[in-house]
């Protein structure tokens, strides 16, 4: 967040960064990490979290694919 404020209000001109893509990359990494990394002693709420992470990642990938296909 500090880098975004610094880049916006400083006089240093550079190529613009895609902060949205970095945030979505972090979200994708978090959801894939929750799905791939196994916990052998799962509680019930962890099982629900696993399915929620899988659904969120799948929905995000589907939105990205359809966005790239249909956005003009």
C-alpha positions as CSV (number, residue, x, y, z in Angstrom):
1,X,0.0,0.0,0.0
2,X,2.9,2.3,0.8
3,X,4.5,1.6,-2.6
4,X,1.2,2.5,-4.3
5,X,0.9,5.8,-2.5
6,X,4.6,6.6,-3.1
7,X,4.3,5.8,-6.9
8,X,1.1,7.9,-7.2
9,X,2.3,11.0,-5.5
10,X,6.1,11.1,-6.1
11,X,7.7,12.9,-8.9
12,X,9.5,9.7,-10.2
13,X,8.0,8.8,-13.5
14,X,8.2,5.1,-14.3
15,X,6.1,2.5,-16.0
16,X,2.7,2.1,-14.3
17,X,2.2,-1.0,-12.2
18,X,-0.9,-3.2,-12.2
19,X,-1.7,-3.3,-8.6
20,X,-4.9,-5.2,-9.2
21,X,-3.0,-8.0,-10.9
22,X,-0.6,-8.3,-8.0
23,X,-3.5,-8.4,-5.5
24,X,-5.3,-11.0,-7.5
25,X,-2.1,-13.0,-7.9
26,X,-1.8,-13.0,-4.1
27,X,-5.4,-14.2,-3.8
28,X,-4.8,-17.0,-6.3
29,X,-1.7,-18.1,-4.5
30,X,-3.5,-18.1,-1.2
31,X,-6.4,-20.2,-2.5
32,X,-4.1,-22.6,-4.4
33,X,-2.0,-23.0,-1.2
34,X,-5.1,-23.8,0.8
35,X,-6.2,-26.4,-1.7
36,X,-2.8,-28.0,-2.4
37,X,-1.3,-28.1,1.1
38,X,-2.8,-30.9,3.1
39,X,-3.6,-30.9,6.8
40,X,-3.9,-34.4,8.0
41,X,-5.8,-33.5,11.2
42,X,-8.6,-31.5,9.7
43,X,-11.5,-30.1,11.7
44,X,-14.9,-29.5,10.2
45,X,-14.4,-25.7,9.6
46,X,-11.1,-26.4,7.9
47,X,-12.9,-28.8,5.5
48,X,-15.4,-26.1,4.7
49,X,-12.5,-23.6,4.2
50,X,-10.9,-26.0,1.7
51,X,-14.0,-26.3,-0.4
52,X,-14.5,-22.5,-0.2
53,X,-11.0,-21.9,-1.4
54,X,-11.4,-24.4,-4.3
55,X,-14.7,-22.7,-5.3
56,X,-13.2,-19.2,-5.1
57,X,-10.2,-20.2,-7.2
58,X,-12.4,-21.9,-9.8
59,X,-14.7,-19.0,-10.0
60,X,-11.8,-16.5,-10.3
61,X,-10.3,-18.5,-13.2
62,X,-13.6,-18.8,-14.9
63,X,-14.2,-15.0,-14.6
64,X,-10.7,-14.3,-16.0
65,X,-11.3,-16.6,-19.0
66,X,-14.7,-15.2,-19.8
67,X,-13.4,-11.6,-19.3
68,X,-10.6,-12.2,-21.8
69,X,-13.0,-13.8,-24.3
70,X,-15.9,-11.4,-24.2
71,X,-14.3,-8.0,-23.2
72,X,-13.8,-5.7,-26.2
